[in-house]
């Protein structure tokens, strides 16, 4: 029976759709991160801006670890550590 896979190749990798969702979420998280960092830089931050930046980095790190993206996990961990100091 032909045609069971999708055009994206998800038939070969059962995690491909989940991974694609993670990268889509990363796009949104990076926008939140950029907005929060800009607010902090410009002095227009709300009381929750720092927490929003930290949550975005933490979420990126968690997804990266789930997919064994060690370079991204390590970078995000370093970013979190820097934010905590």
Kinemage of the C-alpha trace (Angstrom):
@kinemage 1
@onewidth
@group {chain A} dominant
@subgroup {mainchain}
@vectorlist {calphas} color= white
{ca unk a 1} P 0.000 0.000 0.000
{ca unk a 2} L 1.709 3.199 -1.199
{ca unk a 3} L 1.275 6.758 0.041
{ca unk a 4} L 1.428 6.193 3.809
{ca unk a 5} L 4.141 8.803 4.423
{ca unk a 6} L 3.872 12.540 4.246
{ca unk a 7} L 5.733 14.886 1.947
{ca unk a 8} L 7.848 16.052 4.896
{ca unk a 9} L 9.348 12.609 5.384
{ca unk a 10} L 7.644 12.100 8.741
{ca unk a 11} L 6.982 8.488 7.722
{ca unk a 12} L 10.702 7.782 8.177
{ca unk a 13} L 11.041 9.547 11.518
{ca unk a 14} L 8.143 9.287 13.965
{ca unk a 15} L 9.550 12.273 15.894
{ca unk a 16} L 9.792 14.550 12.833
{ca unk a 17} L 6.377 16.165 13.389
{ca unk a 18} L 7.081 16.730 17.083
{ca unk a 19} L 10.526 18.128 16.306
{ca unk a 20} L 9.017 20.463 13.685
{ca unk a 21} L 6.568 21.682 16.336
{ca unk a 22} L 9.458 22.317 18.709
{ca unk a 23} L 11.270 24.434 16.107
{ca unk a 24} L 8.062 26.372 15.425
{ca unk a 25} L 7.739 27.002 19.161
{ca unk a 26} L 11.381 28.130 19.198
{ca unk a 27} L 10.548 30.829 16.650
{ca unk a 28} L 7.891 32.183 19.021
{ca unk a 29} L 10.156 31.857 22.060
{ca unk a 30} L 12.982 33.681 20.300
{ca unk a 31} L 10.607 36.559 19.517
{ca unk a 32} L 9.605 36.706 23.194
{ca unk a 33} L 13.271 36.551 24.177
{ca unk a 34} L 14.239 39.363 21.801
{ca unk a 35} L 11.334 41.517 22.970
{ca unk a 36} L 12.206 40.941 26.618
{ca unk a 37} L 15.891 41.653 26.128
{ca unk a 38} L 15.098 44.830 24.203
{ca unk a 39} L 12.760 45.969 26.989
{ca unk a 40} L 15.454 45.307 29.575
{ca unk a 41} L 18.084 47.110 27.462
{ca unk a 42} L 15.901 50.142 26.824
{ca unk a 43} L 14.618 50.477 30.376
{ca unk a 44} L 10.990 49.857 29.371
{ca unk a 45} L 10.757 46.419 30.993
{ca unk a 46} L 7.689 45.412 32.937
{ca unk a 47} L 8.083 43.608 36.258
{ca unk a 48} L 7.662 40.283 34.413
{ca unk a 49} L 10.126 40.953 31.561
{ca unk a 50} L 13.072 39.240 33.211
{ca unk a 51} L 10.978 36.193 34.078
{ca unk a 52} L 9.686 36.022 30.483
{ca unk a 53} L 13.274 36.047 29.179
{ca unk a 54} L 14.267 33.297 31.590
{ca unk a 55} L 11.187 31.167 30.744
{ca unk a 56} L 11.886 31.452 27.015
{ca unk a 57} L 15.497 30.312 27.421
{ca unk a 58} L 14.455 27.536 29.807
{ca unk a 59} L 11.815 26.243 27.370
{ca unk a 60} L 14.276 26.259 24.490
{ca unk a 61} L 16.769 24.351 26.658
{ca unk a 62} L 14.212 21.745 27.695
{ca unk a 63} L 13.144 21.002 24.124
{ca unk a 64} L 16.736 20.915 22.938
{ca unk a 65} L 17.596 18.379 25.624
{ca unk a 66} L 14.596 16.237 24.661
{ca unk a 67} L 15.900 16.049 21.094
{ca unk a 68} L 19.557 15.584 22.136
{ca unk a 69} L 20.588 18.916 20.626
{ca unk a 70} L 23.551 19.172 22.969
{ca unk a 71} L 25.098 22.359 21.551
{ca unk a 72} L 21.801 24.232 21.912
{ca unk a 73} L 21.178 22.702 25.349
{ca unk a 74} L 24.636 23.783 26.523
{ca unk a 75} L 24.238 27.290 25.091
{ca unk a 76} L 20.822 27.766 26.705
{ca unk a 77} L 22.142 26.425 30.019
{ca unk a 78} L 24.980 28.945 29.896
{ca unk a 79} L 22.474 31.700 29.084
{ca unk a 80} L 20.345 30.678 32.092
{ca unk a 81} L 23.413 30.648 34.321
{ca unk a 82} L 24.354 34.134 33.141
{ca unk a 83} L 20.817 35.381 33.800
{ca unk a 84} L 20.899 33.926 37.308
{ca unk a 85} L 24.028 35.859 38.248
